[in-house]
Amino acid sequence: MMRLLKRLPGGDFELISFDDDPPPYAILSHTWTEGQEVTYHELVAGTSKDKTGYAKICFCGGRAAADGLQYFWVDTCCINKSTSDELSTAINSMFRWYQRASKCYVYLSDVSMSEEITNAEAFRITRWFTRGWTLQELLAPASVEFFSKEGKRLGSRISLEQEIHEITKIPIRVLRGQNLAEFSVKE
């Protein structure tokens, strides 16, 4: 079971569950900020709109709509982490969910377009590249786009492949989508 978000006409969001064949959707990749992410229960209750994590949900919903997608997925609020069965199933399904996404938006909360540091420098030092979870989020989706905390597009996995390769040492062939089974663990 996969739970997706849908923006309602008034601007709020609803969660809709799908069994095996969800409709086309966008997916968010981000790093968490302690105490600022919106949980499943908070979203259902309509609370926590003042948290910075709510802005990420709005960003993803807005980008998805701009790309013609009605549904989107954000891990913090689409998974009910209070049930161990659901959490375990979600963790085991994560790669597949990212792989099936029509678009993956990488929200870099520590990259700002307004700071004096250049976008390229900020991109190289973002904490997103230091998190283990983000490896599958970088490689599984067919389309990955990077955004600053202001929601400005920085580029795609393809347009930024040289920078990503230099940061991660992941072969460019992998970044271009070559089958992962064709590579050794060492590569």
PEVENQUI-V384882 format. One record per residue. N is the residue number from 1. RES is the residue in one small letter. PSI is psi in whole degrees, -180 to 180 (none if undefined). Layout:
BEGIN
n=(N & N)
res=(RES & RES)
psi=(PSI & PSI)
END
This chain:
BEGIN
n=(1 & 2 & 3 & 4 & 5 & 6 & 7 & 8 & 9 & 10 & 11 & 12 & 13 & 14 & 15 & 16 & 17 & 18 & 19 & 20 & 21 & 22 & 23 & 24 & 25 & 26 & 27 & 28 & 29 & 30 & 31 & 32 & 33 & 34 & 35 & 36 & 37 & 38 & 39 & 40 & 41 & 42 & 43 & 44 & 45 & 46 & 47 & 48 & 49 & 50 & 51 & 52 & 53 & 54 & 55 & 56 & 57 & 58 & 59 & 60 & 61 & 62 & 63 & 64 & 65 & 66 & 67 & 68 & 69 & 70 & 71 & 72 & 73 & 74 & 75 & 76 & 77 & 78 & 79 & 80 & 81 & 82 & 83 & 84 & 85 & 86 & 87 & 88 & 89 & 90 & 91 & 92 & 93 & 94 & 95 & 96 & 97 & 98 & 99 & 100 & 101 & 102 & 103 & 104 & 105 & 106 & 107 & 108 & 109 & 110 & 111 & 112 & 113 & 114 & 115 & 116 & 117 & 118 & 119 & 120 & 121 & 122 & 123 & 124 & 125 & 126 & 127 & 128 & 129 & 130 & 131 & 132 & 133 & 134 & 135 & 136 & 137 & 138 & 139 & 140 & 141 & 142 & 143 & 144 & 145 & 146 & 147 & 148 & 149 & 150 & 151 & 152 & 153 & 154 & 155 & 156 & 157 & 158 & 159 & 160 & 161 & 162 & 163 & 164 & 165 & 166 & 167 & 168 & 169 & 170 & 171 & 172 & 173 & 174 & 175 & 176 & 177 & 178 & 179 & 180 & 181 & 182 & 183 & 184 & 185 & 186 & 187)
res=(m & m & r & l & l & k & r & l & p & g & g & d & f & e & l & i & s & f & d & d & d & p & p & p & y & a & i & l & s & h & t & w & t & e & g & q & e & v & t & y & h & e & l & v & a & g & t & s & k & d & k & t & g & y & a & k & i & c & f & c & g & g & r & a & a & a & d & g & l & q & y & f & w & v & d & t & c & c & i & n & k & s & t & s & d & e & l & s & t & a & i & n & s & m & f & r & w & y & q & r & a & s & k & c & y & v & y & l & s & d & v & s & m & s & e & e & i & t & n & a & e & a & f & r & i & t & r & w & f & t & r & g & w & t & l & q & e & l & l & a & p & a & s & v & e & f & f & s & k & e & g & k & r & l & g & s & r & i & s & l & e & q & e & i & h & e & i & t & k & i & p & i & r & v & l & r & g & q & n & l & a & e & f & s & v & k & e)
psi=(134 & 133 & 128 & 155 & 149 & 131 & 132 & 159 & -35 & -5 & -13 & 179 & 150 & 151 & 133 & 132 & 140 & 143 & -95 & -25 & 79 & 157 & 170 & 140 & 159 & 161 & 144 & 136 & 131 & 171 & 146 & 150 & 121 & 126 & 2 & -1 & 145 & 122 & 170 & -50 & -37 & -40 & -44 & -39 & -13 & 22 & 176 & 25 & -14 & -7 & 150 & -27 & -28 & -35 & -34 & -39 & -45 & -42 & -50 & -43 & -40 & -44 & -44 & -47 & -42 & -29 & 10 & 20 & 130 & -27 & 153 & 163 & 131 & 121 & -41 & -32 & -9 & -11 & 127 & 97 & -4 & -9 & 121 & -34 & -46 & -42 & -45 & -45 & -42 & -45 & -42 & -18 & -9 & -49 & -46 & -40 & -41 & -38 & -37 & -12 & 140 & -35 & 144 & 124 & 120 & 114 & 111 & 95 & -13 & 14 & 117 & 140 & -15 & -7 & 162 & -24 & 143 & 158 & -42 & -43 & -46 & -40 & -41 & -28 & 7 & 144 & -14 & -38 & -10 & -5 & 133 & -37 & -29 & -13 & -51 & -30 & -25 & -40 & -33 & -45 & 152 & -34 & 120 & 126 & 140 & 140 & 147 & 173 & -17 & -2 & 15 & 134 & 129 & -26 & -176 & 172 & -35 & -49 & -23 & 17 & -39 & -45 & -45 & -42 & -46 & -36 & -45 & -19 & 13 & 130 & 140 & -34 & -36 & -44 & -27 & -2 & 10 & 145 & 126 & -26 & -16 & 1 & 150 & 164 & -36 & -37 & none)
END
